[in-house]
Amino acid sequence: MKKLIILSLNVLLSWTFQPVNGQINMEPSQLHMYVFDVGDINVFDISNWSPGIDVGKSAKFACPAFLIRHPNGDLMWDTGLSDFLADSPNGRTNSLFTAKLYRTLSDQLMEINVNPMDVEYLAISHLHSDHIGNANLFRNATLIVQEEEYEAMFERDEVLSLVDSLKTNKAIKLSGDYDVFGDGSVIIKRAIGHTPGHQVIFVDLPEAGPIVLSGDLYHFAKNRELMKVPSFNFDKELTLKSMKEIEAFIESKNATLLIQHDIIQKEEILHSPNIIR
Ligand SMILES: [Zn+2]
C-alpha cells in the first residue's frame, strides 16, 4: 500500500500542465480535465474520520470539483461547497467543522468560458453538501448516479435545496459500473459504503495517465494507508469491501488515486485555468 502511495505521488508530480492564455485552445479530439478549488473545510477533530487515530487534532480538507472534457461531451464530477458560502467571509461552522469558500465555482467556470447550462453530464460521488454544493447550476445535464443515491436525492430536506433544480433532468441510474462514453476512457465505479450509493470515477488521461478520483472513499492519505473508516459512514463493512475492490482496480489500471479531500495532494495539482491532459 505504502509503495502505491509513493508511486502515486511521483506520478502526480510528473504531470505536465499547459497554461491557457485567456482563450481555450484545445484539440477537440483529446480528453482533458480541469480541477477547481471550491473551498475548504477545517475539521476540529480528525479522529471522526479516522477512529482512534490523532484524537483531538484539527485538520484541513480540500473541496475540489472537476470538469472532464471528452470529445463527445463534458462531464462535471462533484461540485464542491455551495457558491452561497462566498457571502460568509468567516465561513460557516457546525459541530464538526468550519467550511469556507474563497472563489465561486460559477466564477471559475466563467473564466474558462464554460456555461454550466451547456455541460452534458453531472456525476456526483455522493449526496453530501461538500460534493453537491453547486449541483443546481447544471440544469441541462444528464445525471449519472447510483440508484440508491438518486432515490435519496429529492427526499432529504438537508440536500433538497442544493439539487431541487435537477428534478426533471434526465438521469442514468446505476447499480454498478458505467463506461460513460463507451470507449473506456471515463468509467464510473460503484464504491458504496460511505453512503448507500457512493461512487468513484476513472479517467484515462492521454498525457498525465490514468487516474481515479476518490469521492470520499478515503479522506486523506493516512486513512488509505491504515484502511480507516469514518465513524459516520453508512456501512463500515461495505466501505472496506469497496476500498479493496477499488484498490484492485487501481492496480489493474496502474492508475493514480487522487484523494479529493487530501490537502497535500491538492498542493501538488495545478488548478483551473490550467489544463490536465
Ligand atoms: Zn466529502
Residues whose N, C-alpha, C, O or C-beta is under 5 A from the ligand:
A	BS01	ZN	D130 D216
